[in-house]
């Protein structure tokens, strides 16, 4: 199937690349890398985003080919949904995908619903960036330094700097090949993992103050309210990674962070350390993700009720 996708891309003239809403390092890095590679092969490429790129990824090459979708645009030869578990995760860009002559779905999430004409989902890959690297090989595209920076960012962000259990020998081999392109690993790692805004530091304090340890310390729960966001002066992107504070506590098996959104929705991030499949919990609420990292959103939910439902599900899995 990946070879079919390579052939379809080779035949296409104009291509739209669509990462999932609230795009993370893997989604953005993979999308920009693919855009750089295809553009270098003579294709007309646009990366259509749902939101502005988080400031933390503002250093990535290829951003000139990306922009927030404004509701216009024509029909594309191919639309590629990248790192996107289901079609609803495209948000307002769903019509762009559906109008394309050929639709492609490239992903590594276990909960992917297979919604395109050409679906390639490899759950053994640590990041979508690994798949894009292999796709380049099939297309005869040699990623230059700029694409290598994007792919390395995609892979290192989704593996937590190669610390998570999704990291494989293939992950390290691909990273090794990318290093040969002359990328500055120390600089990329500093930007992704070691640079935080003052608002995020304050928000981390708010989250820690809300921490609850339940079920003899096996469940860790944090809550971030709208008021906490306002007090800290944090941006939306500053919530990324805060869930790991709860997961990293000794004895914790499952961690959850409930975030109250300004529109009344409740966004839930889930993590586990060993045996709990948090993707199964997320799927129950039309969310998705991986066995040890997943999430979902409850539209117009009550924070207290969502908390109780979630705790019941997690207790059952323990």
N, C-alpha and C positions, 0 to 999 in steps of 0.2 A: 504493500500500500504506500509506503514512503517513496518507493520508486515511481509509482503512478503520480504522486503529488509532485515529485521533482520534474516529471515529464510535463505535467499540466502547467507548472510555473514557467518552464522553459518555453512553452508555446504561447504564454500570455503576454499581452502588451502592457496593460495597466492593472495594478494590483493594490488592493486595500488590505492592510494588516490591522487586526482588531484585538488588542489585549483585553482581558476582563476588566470590569469596573473596579475602582479602587486598586489600580494596577500596582503591583509590588515590584521588587527588584528583578525577579525572574521574568515577569510579564513584560516589563519595560525593556530590560536588557535583551531579551530574546527578540522582541519586536524590532528594536533598533538594529540589532545585528542582522536580522533577516532583510530589513530594508536596505542596509548598507551593501550586503552581498548581492541582492537582486538589482539594485541601482547600478552597481559596478558591472553587472552583466547586461546592462542596457535597458532595464525595465523602468517603467514609470511607476513609482511606488509612493503610497501615502500611508502613514501610521495614524489612524484615527482613534483618538483617546476620548474617554468619557469625562475626565477631569485633567487639570493641569498636572504635569509631572511633579512629584514631590521634590522639594528642594535638595534632598539628600542625593538624588540621582541627576542633578542639574549639570554634572561634569561629563555625562556620557556623550560620546560622539554620535552624530546622526540626528540630533534633536531638531535640526532644521527641517527634517522630513516628517515631523510629528506635529500634531495640533489637536486641540479640542474640537470635536465634531460639532458643527453649528446647525445641523438639520438640513443642509443642502448637499450638493454633490451628485454626480451622475452615476451611471451603471459601470461596474468594474468587470473586467474579464474574470478575475478571481478575487474572492474575499477570503482571507485566512483568519479564522478565530484561533488565537494563540493563548495557551495556558488557561483556557476557559472551560469550566466543567459542564455548563449547559448554556443554551442559547439566551436565556433570560439574563445571564451575566454580561451580555453585551449592552444592556440598557437601551438608551435611545438610538444606538447604532444598529439595532436588530434589523430594521428595514434595509440598510445598506447591504448587510450580509445576505438577506433573503433575495434581493434583486440581482445579485451577481450571477453571471452566467455559470460559474462553477464555484461551489462553496467547499472550503477545506477546514478541517478541525484537527489541530495538532495540540496534544495535551499529554499530561502524565498523571492526572488525578484518577483515583480509583472510582470516583463517583461520576465520571464523565458519562453523558447520556447518548453520545453518538448522534449528533444532530445535523451533520453535513453530508454532502454528496460523497466526499472523500474524508474518511475518519482515520486518523492514526493516533492511537492512545497507547503509550508504553508506560505502564505503571512501575516498571523497573528502573526508569530514569529518575535521577534525583531532581532534575529540573528540566523545564522545556528547553533550556539552553543546550542541553546535551543532544536533544533531538535535532535542533537547528544545526548544530555542528555536524551531525551525521548527514543531514539533508544537503549541506554544502558539499560534502564528499561525493554524494550521488550526482550532484549537479556540476561537479568539476570546479567549484568555487573555492579558491584559496583565501580564507579570511585574512585580511590585512590587520594591522595593529588596531585600527579603530573598531572593527568588528570583534576582534579578540577581547578588547576591553569590555565591550558590551556582553559578550558571552561569559567571560569570567565573572563579571558582576552578577549575571543571572544565576550562575551555578553556585558561587560562594554565598549569595544571599539566601538561596533556598536550602542550603546545607548548613547554614549557621557557621560559615567559615570551615566547612568540612567536619563539623562536630556531630551532626545529626545522624541517626541510624540509616537514613536514606542514601548516605554516601557509599559508593561502591568502588571497586578497583577501576571500572570504566570511568568513573567520575574523575579520579586522580590522573588517569591516562590523558583524558581530554584536557584537563587543567594544565598538565605538563606540556601538551602541544601548544596551548594558547600562550604559555610563558615564553615559548620560543619566538613569539612575535614581538618580544621586547616590551611587554606591558609592565607597569610598575605595580607589583602586587601590594607592596607596603602602602602606597598611596591609596589604592582602591579600598583596601581593608580599613585604613584610617577613616576614609570618608563614609564608609557604610556602617562600621561597627563602633568607631571611637569618637565620632563627632555628634554632639547633641545640642539642641537649642536650649536656652534658659527655660523656655516654657515647658519643654519635655522633662527637664529635671524637676521642676515644680509639680508637674503632673504625676511623675513617678512617686513623689511624696504623697500626693492625694490618693493614689491607688494603694500604696502601702498602708495608709491609715484606714482604708476600707477593708483590709484583708481579713478574711475569716478562714480558720482551719477547722474542718469538719471531719466526721467519721474517723476519729483518732488520728487526725493529721493526714489522711489519705486524699482528701479533697481540699483544694485551696480555691477560694472564691474572692474576686475583687470586683468592685463596682465603681464606674466612673460616671458621675452625673453631669448634666449640663452645667450645673453650678460649679462643679469641680473644674470643668474645662474653662469656664470664664475666670475663675479665681487664678488659675495657673497661667492664663494667657497662651495656652497651647493651641497649635493648629491641628487639624484632623490627622495629618501625617505623623504627628508626635505620639499618637497612641500606638503606633507600630512597634511591636517587640515588648511592650510593657507586660504582656501576659507571661513572659518568660521569668519575671521576678517570682511569680507564684509557682510556676512549674519547677523552678530550681531549688525550692525549699526541700530539705532532707525529709524523706518519708512521704512526700506527695506523689500520688499516682496520676491524678487528674486535676487539671487546673482550668478555671474559667474566668473570663473577664466580661462583665456585662456593661455595655456602654449605652447610656441614654442619649439619643439623638435629638436635635432641635425640632425635627418634624414629628416627634412622638414615637419613632421606631426604637426598638431595642436591638442593638447589634451584639452578638455573642461570639467571642473567640474561645476556642477550646484547644487544649494541649494535653498530652499524656506522656508518661515516661516509659511504660513497660507494656502492659497487656490490654489496657482499655482502648477500644476502637472508637475514638471520638467522631470519626466520619459517620458512623452509624447513628449517633445522636444527632449530628447535624442534618443528615438525610431525613430524619423524622420531621424536621421543620423546614424542608425544601432547601436545605443548605448543602454543603459538600466539602470536599477536601481530601485529606490523607488520614491514615489510621491514627497517626499521632499529632496531627495538626489540621483542624477544620474550623468551620464557622457557619453561622446562619444569622438571619435577621427576622425579627418578628415585627410585622407592620402594625403600628399603632398599639403596641403591647403595653401592658401594665408591668412595671419593673418588678414588683413584689411577686406577681403571679408567674412571670417568666422565671424568676429565681427559684420558686418552689418546684415548677415543672422540671427545670433543669437538674436540680438536686435529686429529684426522684429518679430521673433517668440515670444520672451518674452513680447513685447508690445502687441501682439495679445492676449496673455493669461491674461494680466492685464485687 
